[in-house]
Amino acid sequence: MNLTDDLHLIMTEFLQPLGEAAVASLRITAGDCWSVGIRCHSSAWPDLLIRSVTAADVPTLERFGAQLGPHSRSLFYPYPWHDAAALHTALETAIARSVNRINATYVIESGGGGVVGHFFLHDTCAAPAARQQGICMPVLGVAVADAWQGRRLGTLGVRLLQAISPHFGADGIELTTLSNNLAGQHVYRCCGFEDTGVIAPPADANGMASSISELQMLYVIRPGKRAAMEIWLRAKRGKSTTAGEASEGSIR
């Protein structure tokens, strides 16, 4: 299937679980992985928009961060939430990497709640060290605003990234999540991620050292590349995880 068909399948599964009321409308545009737009209306989701970020979205992600409480920020820390100036710069860099097709970054917006979700793949086949090993394995991150957790948006973000990643040639998807993030781990395993090992406690983008180890997980897209991906992940477990590699999902 093409990208639009794959996204349509994921959205239909999300909007109509167990015979939920019919979708009033679902419109998807996806010229490629960096120009995705999904707008839908249903009984449960009267106005939902999922889209790729643009260069103008730094304020959008700043508003999203303001909707994350301390616990959510402790689970999702690719950005320095504690420092407004550093945060603005970090978001500019992250969005530029997506606009330049190094990352693939998306937001979820609701007509009644503004931006309510944020998800991304870091290093979409662009990481030099991974390319040297002949593999493409981006790093996943996903978060949902506190007031919108528990409504399957985190699972939706993961499923959409799984649908998108084969279309830019990914062999698999990597993530790390704090070992105490049991809700997130449940979502990832339900979406087909496998545990591959434990990483020593990292320092996050806020410069805070954690006392909690991280669980490393892998979603395999191309089974023929499994061995190479596992070797790569084993090597990463032997190194310290730096800020920006940690991609916790604050999902419920």
Secondary structure, DSSP 8 states (H G I E B T S, - for coil): --HHHHHHHHHHHHH-GGG-S--SEEEEEESSTTSEEEEEE-SS-SSEEEEE--TT-HHHHHHHHHT--HHHHHH--SS-TT-HHHHHHHHHHHHHHHHTTSSEEEEEEETTTEEEEEEEEE-SS--HHHHHTT----EEEEEE-GGGTTSSHHHHHHHHHHHHGGGGT-SEEEEEEETT-HHHHHHHHHTT-EEEEEE---B-TTS-B-SS-EEEEEEES-GGGHHHHHHHHHHHHTS---TTT----B--
